[in-house]
Amino acid sequence: MEEQFNGLKVMVIDDSNTIRRTAETLLSKAGCEVITAIDGFDSLSKIADTNPDIIFVDIMMPRLDGYQTCALVKNNSQFKHTPVVMLSSKDGLFDKAKGRIVGADDYLTKPFSKTELFDALEKFSNRSATDAAPETMDIPSEGPYDENIDR
């Protein structure tokens, strides 16, 4: 499994040093280029400078939380197709729904496993490589009711 994601640029935004270091170690061993940030505010310039392929963002952070960070990323035309995976110790339906509303592509509950982390990378690394439009959580343009609405 070493270097499985060679060259993939991954941003990890979390105010917990432990989570950042753990994710950075796992992702680096898998061949990823890892960029870390301590909160959403810190991440904004780093996202613009590095153009990551996927972003993992904690929800509960000082200054700019994960929901606000995700919304800013998704409302930027340059980064709107960049997959954003929310990280949270909360696994409630409300928290996941709020993530979907701001444009999150996926949601991992902390503590997450190496397998869960790599599954998220696998799910979105092909999409970012082909630069395809997001499949999940977009509101269909045909109308308010569509079979894709549940994703």
N, C-alpha and C positions, 0 to 999 in steps of 0.2 A: 504494500500500500504506500510505500515511500515514493515521493515525487509523482503521485497520482494526478496532481493538479498543477503540474509544472508551469510556471509563468503567470498563473492567475493572480491578479492584484485584488487583495481582500482588505477591506477596512474594518477594524473592530473598534467600536465606540462604546466605552464603558467606564464609569467612574471607579470601578473596583479594579485595583492593581492585579489582584489574583485572577480575575476573569480575563483581563487583557493579556497577562503573561501566559496563562494556560492556553488560551486560544492561539496566541502568537506562536507558541512552541509547537502545538499540534499542526497548525497550518503551515508553518515553515518546514517541518519535517515532511509534509506532503508536497512540497515544492512551490508553495505559494509565496508571493511577495506580500508581506503583511505591513500595513500601515495602521498605527493605533492613535486613538485620541481619547482624552479624559472626559469629554462631554460634547454635546452637540455643537456648542459654540466653537470649541477647539477644532472640531472636525470640518467645519465649512471651508476654510482655506485649504485644508489638506485634501478634501474631495476635489476642489477646483484644480489643485496642483498635480494630483496623482491620477485622477480619473479612474477610480477603482472599478473592477468588474462586478463586485458584489459588496454590499455593506451590511454588517451586523451591528445593530444599535440597541443598547439597553434603553428601557423605557424610563426608569426613575433615575434622573441625573440632575445635578444643579445647573443653573443658568438656562440651558436649553434642553428640554427633555427629549426623549426618543420620538414621541408623537410629533412634536414641533420640528425636530430635525428631519424626520421622514417626510413631512408635508413640504418643507423647504426643498428637499431633494426632488421630490416628485413634481413639484410645481416649476422646476427649472427645466427648460426645454433641452438643455444639454444632457441632463442626468435623469430625465423622467423614465427612461427604460432600464436604468440601473436597478437590479434587484435589491430590495431592502428587506432584511430579515430582522424582526423585532426580537429582543431578548428580554425576558422578564421572569421574576420569581412568581408572578401571578399567572394562573392558568384559567381564569374565569372567562366565560363567554363574553362579558362586557368588554374586558381588556382586549380580547382578540378582535371583537367587532370594531372597537375604536381604532385598532391598528389597520384594519381593512379600510375604514373610512378615510384615513390619511394616506392610503396608497401602499401600505406594506404588502409585500409579496408572500411572506411566510412569517411564522411565529414559533420561536423555540422557548420552552420553559426551562429556567435555570433551576438546579444545575443540569446542563445538557451533557450528553455523552459524546464521545469522539464520533461514534456512528451517526448520531443526529446531526452533528456539525458537518460531517462529510456528506451525508445525504442531502443536506441543503445545498452544499457546493455542487454536488452532482446534478441536482434538479435545475440549478440556474446557470451552471458554467457553460452548458451547451447553448443556452439562449443568448448569453452575452457574447459568446464566440461568433454566433451567426447574426447577432444584433437584431433578432426577431422582436416583434412587438410582444408585450406581456400577454400571457394567456390568462392569468388569474387576476381576480379582483377589479377588472375594468368594467365600467358600466357600458353595456352594449349600445352602439350608436343607432341600431335599427329601431329601438323603442324601449319603453320601460320594462317590458316583459320579454324574457328570452331564457332559453334553457341554461345559458352561461351565468345567470345571475347568482346562482348558489355557490359558485366557486370560492 
